[in-house]
Amino acid sequence: MTGLYAARVAARLRRELQIDVEMIGGRYGQFKVVVDGNTVIDGGAVAFLGVLPSQAKILAAAREQLRIK
């Protein structure tokens, strides 16, 4: 499920923010979003349980990081 969700988030980031997205496999339950080398979302221990941040929260964090540039 995490992989499918990550693919959907990546597609939305590409579509809405017109940014390049690279998906990198990790350990089971690991979920991080990195923008310009900075981690903007880290699912932490609850990602292992399948509790992932919402797409809206991920997009907001990515937008905020991109404004910093």
C-alpha positions as CSV (number, residue, x, y, z in Angstrom):
1,M,0.0,0.0,0.0
2,T,2.8,2.4,0.8
3,G,4.3,2.0,-2.6
4,L,1.0,2.7,-4.4
5,Y,0.3,5.7,-2.2
6,A,3.9,7.0,-2.8
7,A,3.3,6.7,-6.6
8,R,0.1,8.6,-6.4
9,V,1.7,11.4,-4.3
10,A,4.6,11.5,-6.8
11,A,2.2,11.9,-9.7
12,R,0.3,14.7,-7.9
13,L,3.6,16.5,-7.2
14,R,4.5,16.3,-10.8
15,R,1.1,17.4,-12.0
16,E,0.5,20.3,-9.5
17,L,4.0,21.6,-8.9
18,Q,5.6,20.7,-12.2
19,I,8.7,19.3,-10.4
20,D,10.9,16.3,-11.1
21,V,10.1,13.4,-8.7
22,E,12.4,10.5,-8.0
23,M,11.0,7.6,-6.0
24,I,13.6,5.6,-4.0
25,G,12.7,2.3,-2.3
26,G,13.3,2.1,1.4
27,R,12.6,-0.3,4.2
28,Y,9.1,-1.5,4.9
29,G,7.1,1.3,6.4
30,Q,9.5,4.1,5.6
31,F,8.0,7.2,4.0
32,K,9.9,10.4,3.5
33,V,9.5,13.3,1.1
34,V,12.6,15.2,0.3
35,V,12.6,18.5,-1.6
36,D,15.9,20.1,-2.7
37,G,17.8,17.8,-0.3
38,N,15.7,18.7,2.8
39,T,13.2,16.3,4.4
40,V,9.8,18.0,4.4
41,I,7.8,15.0,5.5
42,D,8.9,12.0,7.5
43,G,6.2,9.4,8.2
44,G,8.2,8.2,11.3
45,A,7.2,5.1,13.2
46,V,3.5,5.4,12.4
47,A,4.3,4.9,8.7
48,F,5.2,1.4,9.7
49,L,1.6,0.9,10.8
50,G,0.3,2.3,7.5
51,V,-0.6,5.8,8.8
52,L,0.7,8.2,6.2
53,P,0.5,12.0,5.9
54,S,-2.3,13.3,3.7
55,Q,-1.5,14.4,0.1
56,A,-2.6,17.9,1.0
57,K,-0.1,18.0,3.9
58,I,2.7,16.7,1.6
59,L,1.9,19.2,-1.2
60,A,1.8,22.1,1.3
61,A,5.2,21.1,2.7
62,A,6.7,20.8,-0.7
63,R,5.3,24.2,-1.8
64,E,6.7,25.8,1.4
65,Q,10.2,24.3,0.7
66,L,10.1,25.5,-2.9
67,R,9.4,29.1,-1.8
68,I,12.5,29.1,0.4
69,K,14.8,28.7,-2.7
